[in-house]
Amino acid sequence: MRSRTLVALAVLFVVFGGLAVGGLVTERSSGTSLTMSWVSGTDRDIGGNHHAPAVARANEGWLVYAPVSGRSDTTGCALVALDGATGEKRWDDGIPAPDCAIHSVADPTVADYDGDGTAEVLVATTEERLAAHDPATGDVEFTYNLTNYGYTRPLVTDVTGDDRPEIVAVDVSGTVSVIRPDGTTVWERSLDAYTWGQPAVADFDGDGGQEVAVAAGSAGELHLFEHDGDRAWAEPTTFEGSITWMATGQADSDAATEIVVATAAGGRVATIDGDGRTIWQRDFGSLAAVHNVTDGDRDGDSEVYAVDESGVLTALTATTGETEWTTTLTSADVQMMPPPDVGDVDGNDRPEIVAVTNDGRVSVVDPRSGAVLTTHEREASIFTHPVLADVDGDGAGEVFVMYADGRVARFDVAPG
């Protein structure tokens, strides 16, 4: 690995590091139950795993694709496919020991990048490459060399408007690449700044085309590129502190998609329009995080669910940034807080908020009031958002959580 890579690894370990220990405690309230149905055997003797898995159907079943990292210069780093029903390992693709580090395998995505009718698993690694794997066997069928290791999830979508998918990959040093399925480059732009927030592709300016939004740098720069790689804004929109989390969605009544960012220093959460204008912003102190923009309480208006270092979850009206409610998820002195996800996890045809805390709690929260319906506590840190997917076909999403010790757990929720 390059020396620049090693510096980034050290900096990010300060934010996402920590120690994990074993042990299980379950708490139930309000009649809603949260049951751990399995926990994977992918534990590592390191407490810094912080990349989220992907969950998707493969052949006749569902697989959980877990990005597992271990100690440097070991064979503990791999993309591991787990059976969604049992948690048993189906296959893994290991990272060579010289490239094994805490960021070895980034968040994977599952998508049919080449139009062959099969959704492949795409992931960037510290081998400084992007790879596409056969979802059922793990065989590598495509690779693309990056300029540095990948930290964020690649995206598969029609960026250029030619009715064919492209891959959008952003490596940690801020090189943005739009790639054809044959491995040729459509366009590439270098921001020459560390990039940690998840990039996004959508129609952000309402012109009917796709733009690429990328956050980069310690000054909190947000860049927007047109479908052909031209800059949509002459200058990036800037915030104090690195943008470490980014979400997109409909925050108002127009056709354009809005961008919501969260910064580390200052804990700022802000919504940005397609012209680069900041619609609203709130400061939460430190290490703010967001993951999605959605109408969780079904009141007709979208919400932003933000967390910060204080352990408090805040529901914000997406249009104005006003607080709808707050709830304390943990009173522990946590190092950071991962953002929650939203979906119907108990089969009642209404969404719930699934919130995780850095000290190992998984909670189901009522999006109408912020009431915590049930909590499960495991004595292992969590540094990334949960993933929701209905793998058993019962109409309710199951909850998948990556713990810092490298284990993935599946939770099932039953209503009260």
ABEGO torsion letter per residue (X at the ends): XBAAAAAAAAAAAAAABEBBBBEBBBBBBGGBBBBBABBBAABBBBAABABBBBBBBBEABBBBBBBBBBBBGBAABBBBBBBAAAGBBABBBBBBAAABBAAABBBBBBBBAAGAGBBBBBBBBAAGBBBBBBAAAGBBABBBBBABBBABBBBBBBAAGAGBBBBBBBBAAGBBBBBBAAGBBABBBBAGBBBABBBBBBBAAGAGBBBBBBBBEAAGBBBBBBAAGBBABABBBBBBEBBABBBBEBABABABBBBBBBBABGGBBBBBBAAGBBABBBBAGBGBBBABBBBAAGAGBBBBBBBBAAGBBBBBBAAAGBBABBBBABABBBABBBBBBBEBAAGAGBBBBBBBBAAGBBBBBBAAAGBBABBBBBBBBBABBBBBBBAAGAGBBBBBBBBAAGBBBBBBBBBX
